[in-house]
């Protein structure tokens, strides 16, 4: 088997990785700020960055929507797509939603199920409109 080892993505030392984002437009990330990412760990399991790209590609995902805190990590994903010679999906990074105390809302914190609104008589179109506009106000 040999000594335990990792597999890393060799990131160019110069230039920029460009992210085309449907909300933020063209985002340029200096390659000098991106380290050579570990893609495969010593235990043989892929890291999130490799697994996410391979999973999205294999499922033919056309659009990736996620919170804006993932925008800079997307440069790593774009580099993996380029290394694999795959066309990246469209990226859409959305503003985060915060509670009245200022904490980021998440599925692990203060989660409210859509069904609870349905049970209280809210129209699906009204809930969708409200949620879509939340991050922009």
C-alpha positions in Angstrom: 0.0 0.0 0.0 2.8 2.4 0.8 2.9 5.3 3.2 -0.4 7.2 3.9 -0.7 10.1 1.6 -3.1 12.8 0.4 -4.0 14.0 -3.0 -3.9 17.8 -3.5 -5.1 20.1 -6.2 -2.2 22.1 -7.5 -3.4 25.7 -7.6 -1.6 28.1 -9.9 0.6 30.6 -7.9 -0.2 33.5 -10.1 -3.3 34.9 -11.7 -7.0 34.8 -10.7 -9.7 32.2 -10.6 -12.9 33.8 -12.0 -16.3 32.9 -10.6 -19.3 33.9 -12.7 -22.0 34.5 -10.1 -25.6 35.4 -11.0 -25.9 37.8 -8.0 -22.4 39.2 -7.6 -21.3 39.1 -11.2 -17.7 38.3 -12.1 -15.7 37.7 -8.9 -12.0 37.3 -9.2 -10.1 35.5 -6.5 -6.3 35.8 -6.4 -4.8 32.4 -6.8 -2.1 33.4 -4.2 -4.9 33.3 -1.6 -5.9 29.7 -2.3 -3.8 26.9 -0.9 -3.2 23.6 -2.7 -6.4 21.9 -1.5 -6.5 18.4 -0.2 -8.9 16.5 -2.4 -8.4 13.0 -1.0 -7.6 12.4 2.6 -5.1 9.8 4.0 -8.1 7.5 4.8 -9.1 7.4 1.1 -12.1 9.6 1.5 -12.7 12.7 -0.5 -12.9 16.1 1.1 -16.1 18.2 0.7 -14.6 20.3 -2.2 -14.0 17.2 -4.4 -17.1 15.4 -3.3 -19.4 18.4 -4.0 -18.0 18.9 -7.5 -18.1 15.3 -8.5 -21.6 14.9 -7.0 -22.9 18.0 -8.8 -21.3 17.0 -12.1 -22.5 13.4 -11.9 -26.1 14.5 -11.3 -25.9 17.1 -14.1 -26.7 20.0 -11.6 -27.2 23.1 -13.7 -27.4 25.7 -10.9 -25.8 25.8 -7.4 -27.6 28.1 -5.0 -26.1 28.7 -1.6 -25.4 31.3 1.0 -22.9 34.1 0.3 -20.5 32.8 2.9 -19.5 30.1 0.3 -18.6 32.6 -2.4 -14.8 32.4 -1.9 -14.8 28.6 -1.5 -16.4 28.5 -4.9 -13.0 29.4 -6.4 -11.7 26.0 -5.2 -14.7 24.3 -6.9 -14.1 26.2 -10.1 -10.4 25.0 -10.1 -11.5 21.4 -9.6 -14.0 21.7 -12.5 -11.2 23.1 -14.7 -8.8 20.4 -13.7 -11.4 17.8 -14.6 -12.2 19.7 -17.9 -15.8 19.9 -16.8 -18.1 22.9 -17.4 -19.1 24.4 -14.0 -22.8 24.9 -13.2 -24.2 28.4 -12.8 -23.4 29.8 -9.3 -25.9 31.9 -7.3 -24.8 33.1 -3.9 -27.7 34.6 -1.9 -27.6 36.9 1.1 -27.9 35.2 4.5 -31.0 35.4 6.6 -30.6 36.5 10.2 -32.8 36.2 13.3 -33.9 39.2 15.3 -30.8 38.7 17.5 -28.5 38.9 14.5 -27.6 35.2 14.3 -27.5 33.5 11.0 -30.6 31.3 10.4 -29.9 27.8 9.5 -31.5 24.4 9.5 -29.8 23.7 12.8 -30.8 26.9 14.5 -34.3 28.3 14.7 -35.6 26.2 11.9 -39.2 26.5 10.9 -40.7 23.9 8.7 -42.6 25.0 5.6 -45.4 22.8 6.6 -46.1 25.0 9.7 -46.9 27.9 7.4 -49.1 25.6 5.2 -51.0 24.4 8.3 -51.6 28.1 9.3 -53.2 28.8 5.9 -50.4 30.7 4.2 -50.5 30.5 0.4 -47.4 28.8 -1.1 -47.0 31.7 -3.5 -47.0 34.2 -0.6 -44.4 32.2 1.4 -42.1 31.9 -1.7 -42.4 35.6 -2.4 -41.6 36.5 1.2 -38.6 34.2 1.4 -37.3 35.4 -2.0 -37.3 39.0 -0.9 -36.0 38.4 2.7 -32.3 38.6 1.9 -32.7 41.7 -0.2 -34.2 44.0 2.4 
